[in-house]
Amino acid sequence: MTVLVLTRPVMDAVSDLVIEELNRRSVPVHRMDPGDFPESIAITARIGPDQRDWQGIWRGQHRDMNLQSVTAVYYRRPGPFRLHSGLSPGDAEWARAEARAGFSGVLSSLRCLWVNHPRHNAAAEVAPVALATALRCGLPVPATLITNDPLRAREFAGALPGRVAAYKPLDAAGPRAAEGEQQSVWTNKVRAEELTDDLALTAHLFQQWIDKQYEVRLTAVDGRMFAAEIHAGSEASRIDFRRDYASLTYRVCPVPANIARGVRELMRAFGLRYAALDFLVDDSDDWYLVDLNPNGQFGFISELRQPIAHALADVLEGATR
């Protein structure tokens, strides 16, 4: 009985923490980077009238894996398929689509425990869906507008306290630079008069600006809650804490009962066993959900690393018994 961990071979300390804990418990683990397909991984999968699940041996550079042995999948940070450099752009696009349908399709069909299944992650990562579902689950969300109408955007921001709104990208991945690298787009504080007619070029998300005491990163693992206050130590981190990690301080904190109920309901709605959620806490101690990341990392809060890794290992180990 094997836990399959899908992640990149390096630079993923979160996976390392969970794998170390599973190894300590003598739980069989097979770490695989989908990016090694097809150069270093050979797949074979068969199905037919006498078997209802895919069967086969997947041969890697160092180890082989029997599909039937997989009882849990930790879908953490899989790399993109690395295709043969000699392929033309058109052939590479076709080969990538075939790899996704074949390699990822077979894995996605496995009837085992997932943390989380990629289709559940994909649904939860869509910001408009996540915000609407959160409200239906009883979680407070700041007033939000999605628009490409500059007039409506200026009206929305102009009606807020201080005529100030928060601008956030709808797609966390951000645009690509000319050389193909992904660029980060942070949350920004914008005034109504700063919003130009260029907004008409695509959709934009604006929210009520919450004057926060601090933020909270809440990590949920199969109903268990791990939360820490994030206190900003610079003006940049007060706008978006990712801008200045060096200025941040953390403090483990309890989760209000109404927030815990809403988070559990939200996890059930999306079929998630793991998620990282970001809240803003105002001067009245009211919590507002601003982000749901079904595959967010937890390693940057030192006091919670081991508890969260242990909770994830509990879930994955349970499927091997």
Residue pairs with C-beta under 8 A, 6 or more apart in sequence:
1 28
1 69
1 71
1 319
1 320
1 321
2 28
2 29
2 30
2 65
2 66
2 69
2 70
2 71
2 320
3 22
3 27
3 28
3 29
3 30
3 70
3 71
3 72
3 73
3 74
3 316
3 317
3 319
3 320
4 30
4 32
4 65
4 70
4 72
4 73
4 74
4 107
5 15
5 18
5 19
5 29
5 30
5 31
5 32
5 73
5 74
5 76
6 32
6 33
6 34
6 73
6 74
6 75
6 76
6 77
6 78
6 107
7 15
7 31
7 33
7 74
7 76
7 77
7 78
7 79
8 33
8 35
8 77
8 78
8 79
9 31
9 33
12 76
12 77
13 299
14 76
14 77
14 297
14 298
14 299
15 31
15 74
15 76
15 77
17 299
17 305
17 306
17 309
18 74
18 76
18 309
18 312
18 313
18 316
19 29
19 31
20 309
21 309
21 310
21 312
21 313
22 29
22 313
22 316
22 317
23 29
25 313
25 317
27 313
27 316
27 317
27 320
28 69
28 320
30 63
30 65
30 70
32 41
32 58
32 60
32 65
33 78
33 79
34 78
34 79
34 80
34 81
34 103
34 104
35 78
35 79
35 80
35 81
35 82
36 60
36 61
36 79
36 82
37 43
37 81
37 99
37 103
38 81
38 83
38 84
38 99
39 82
39 83
39 84
40 60
40 61
41 58
41 59
41 60
41 61
41 103
42 58
42 59
43 56
43 58
43 59
43 102
43 103
43 106
44 56
44 57
44 58
44 59
45 54
45 55
45 56
45 67
45 106
46 54
46 55
46 56
47 53
47 54
47 55
53 67
53 68
53 109
53 110
53 111
54 67
54 106
54 109
54 110
55 67
55 68
56 66
56 67
57 64
57 65
57 66
57 67
58 64
58 65
58 67
67 106
67 110
70 110
70 112
71 112
71 113
71 319
71 320
72 112
72 113
72 114
72 115
72 315
72 316
72 319
72 320
73 107
73 110
73 112
73 113
73 114
73 115
73 117
74 115
74 312
74 316
75 114
75 115
75 116
75 117
75 118
75 121
75 295
76 295
77 295
81 95
81 96
81 99
81 100
81 103
83 92
83 95
83 96
83 99
84 95
87 95
104 118
108 117
108 118
108 119
112 319
113 273
113 315
113 316
113 318
113 319
114 120
114 273
115 273
115 274
115 312
115 315
115 316
116 124
116 271
116 272
116 273
116 274
116 275
116 294
116 295
117 271
120 270
120 271
120 272
120 294
121 272
121 294
121 295
123 129
123 270
124 130
124 270
124 272
124 275
124 292
124 294
125 172
125 292
125 293
125 294
125 295
127 168
127 170
127 205
128 146
128 170
130 292
131 141
131 144
131 289
133 266
133 269
133 270
134 141
134 262
134 266
134 289
134 292
135 141
136 269
137 262
137 263
137 265
137 266
137 269
138 258
138 261
138 262
138 265
139 259
139 262
139 263
139 266
139 289
140 286
140 287
140 288
140 289
141 288
141 289
141 290
142 166
142 207
142 208
142 210
142 280
142 288
142 290
143 160
143 207
143 208
144 205
144 206
144 207
144 208
145 152
145 153
145 156
145 165
145 205
145 206
145 207
146 170
146 203
146 204
146 205
146 206
147 153
147 156
147 199
147 203
147 204
147 206
148 199
148 200
148 201
148 202
148 203
148 204
149 199
149 200
150 195
150 196
150 197
150 198
150 199
150 200
153 195
153 199
153 204
153 206
154 192
154 193
154 195
155 192
156 165
156 206
157 163
157 164
157 165
157 190
157 191
157 192
157 195
157 206
158 192
160 208
160 209
161 208
161 209
162 209
163 191
163 192
163 193
164 189
164 190
164 191
164 192
164 209
165 189
165 190
165 192
165 206
165 207
165 208
165 209
166 187
166 188
166 189
166 190
166 206
166 207
166 208
166 209
166 210
167 187
167 188
167 189
167 190
167 204
167 205
167 206
168 187
168 188
168 205
168 206
168 207
168 290
169 185
169 205
170 203
170 204
170 205
172 293
173 182
174 182
174 183
174 184
174 185
175 182
175 183
175 185
176 182
176 183
177 183
184 242
186 239
186 240
186 242
186 243
187 239
187 240
188 239
188 240
189 209
189 239
190 206
207 290
210 280
210 282
210 288
210 290
211 282
211 283
212 238
212 280
212 281
212 282
213 281
213 282
213 283
213 285
214 229
214 230
214 231
214 232
214 281
215 229
215 230
215 232
215 241
215 278
215 279
215 280
215 281
216 227
216 228
216 229
216 230
216 253
216 278
216 279
216 280
216 281
216 287
217 227
217 228
217 230
217 276
217 277
217 278
217 298
217 301
218 225
218 226
218 227
218 255
218 259
218 263
218 276
218 277
218 278
218 279
219 225
219 226
219 227
219 274
219 275
219 276
219 277
219 296
219 298
219 304
219 308
220 226
220 263
220 264
220 267
220 272
220 274
220 275
220 276
220 277
221 273
221 274
221 308
221 311
221 312
221 315
222 273
222 274
222 311
222 314
222 315
223 264
223 267
224 311
225 255
225 260
225 263
226 252
226 298
226 304
226 307
226 308
226 311
227 252
227 253
227 254
227 255
228 250
228 251
228 252
228 253
228 301
228 303
228 304
229 250
229 251
229 252
229 253
229 281
230 241
230 248
230 249
230 250
231 248
231 249
231 250
231 251
232 238
232 241
232 244
232 247
232 248
233 244
233 247
233 248
233 249
234 244
234 247
236 243
236 244
236 247
237 243
237 244
237 245
237 247
237 248
241 248
245 300
250 301
250 302
250 303
252 303
252 304
255 263
256 287
259 279
259 287
263 275
263 277
266 272
266 275
266 292
267 273
267 275
270 294
272 294
273 315
274 294
274 295
274 312
274 315
275 292
275 293
275 294
275 296
276 293
276 294
276 295
276 296
276 297
276 298
277 289
277 291
277 292
277 293
278 289
278 290
278 291
278 293
279 287
279 288
279 289
279 290
280 287
280 288
280 290
281 287
281 288
282 288
298 304
298 305
298 308
299 305
